[in-house]
Amino acid sequence: MLPKNSFACPFEHIKNPDQEADKISEIVGRTISRLDSRYPIPDKVLRGVHPKSHGCVKASFEINSDIAPSMQVGLFSLPGKKFNAFIRFSNAAATLGPDISDKGEHGSRGIAIKVFDVADEVLVEDEDGACNQDFLMINQPVFAFANTDDYLHLMRVLDRNNDNPDEFFSPLKLQDPTLTEQEKQKILNYIKAENIDQQGIQRMLNTLTIVKQIKSTAVANPLNIQYFSAAPFLFGQDRVMKYSVKPVYQISPTVLPTDLAVDYLRRALSDSMSQNDRIEFDFMVQLRNGDSDMGIENASSIWDEKQFPFIKLAKIIIPTPQREVNSDANKAQCEAMAFTPWHSLPEHQPIGSINRLRKDVYQSSAEYRNKEREFKNEFFIAVIFKKIVKLLFG
Ligand code: HEM
């Protein structure tokens, strides 16, 4: 269900709201059941996606003082205002693993920014009741899955095949002359069961292109790359934004190191955080106002930068050094935090199919992993208490 203060957005087109709600609740259920099978030990439950972090850092989110009056909307309505922020860098992969696969394939990288205490009212409050604005991005300008339907197909495939996504793309192999009749029939059954039409196949081809792009995109340092929201958000009541952050300065390493350790991205980040380099990102938006088909319901559609150039609205300053980035306390805080695009001012409401889906999925994933950890802690306290009682009283 959407929050009370969310806005009926004229740019969204929900074909069948009841059907969409059913699909979202199926995805929530499958996300939790995936967590159960990935993490059989309760206190080790990690995020449903982006479980691997390269580190968390403190930052300051500073609204540009020369911001044009027409851009003074929502978070950006107070030129020169500085907010405290916290940033988590991650890999998007659903499971933990090396930053580069043994086949030499790269993965999607994520950044999540929490801007603290932005207002008295947001769409969804943080667990502690705080009103924060979160910005979540990946290092591609498009999301690989266009809408809730396609994401549901993926979840069913992952559930059936123990996290192996290959079957999702199997319809694209139908013309392969080396297929046996049995293999062909299996694919046809999949197409029928998931009701995949010609448009669905077209989107699948697009997904495959994006996935190939992700696998070939090398990243040397999470602090050196541009990140994108991919999905659209409101910018006030009559405009839509996609947002992005881009480093102002390049810092080392800018090319892949020769020694690609399993966690080389964490190492690059913590090396940078132990030095005194200037680390700054520009926060920028592309804006549209209902000009033509904006692809709101398709998170894989790109907004051409030539036509819709990025406009700088704020700076993110990451003070250095922050040597505690690898400390246990920092890692624990990083793990416990919950980011969602729905931690948002109403003026920046998430919109479109993928964003509507994200609301319940993020909330359930965060609640589930934090509840499991608390449960395990309570369990341990109870065991230790019993042992002490036994020692004292026999
Ligand atoms: C435009 C599309 C998307 C972007 C840019 C995006 C980005 C991110 C990022 C950066 C994080 C890491 C947050 C952190 O560090 O805590 C994250 C977490 C997550 N994402 Fe997405 N994501 C997108 C779409 C989706 C979709 C469609 C789903 C599934 C319905 C999804 C499910 C999740 C989950 C379950 C988490 C972990 C939540 C938690 O346990 O706190 N994401 N996403």
Boltz pocket constraint, residues with backbone or C-beta under 6 A from the ligand:
constraints:
  - pocket:
      binder: B
      contacts: [[A, 27], [A, 31], [A, 46], [A, 47], [A, 48], [A, 49], [A, 50], [A, 88], [A, 89], [A, 90], [A, 110], [A, 111], [A, 112], [A, 136], [A, 137], [A, 138], [A, 143], [A, 151], [A, 228], [A, 229], [A, 230], [A, 231], [A, 299], [A, 334], [A, 337], [A, 338], [A, 339], [A, 354], [A, 357], [A, 358], [A, 361], [A, 362], [A, 365], [A, 366], [A, 369]]
      max_distance: 6.0
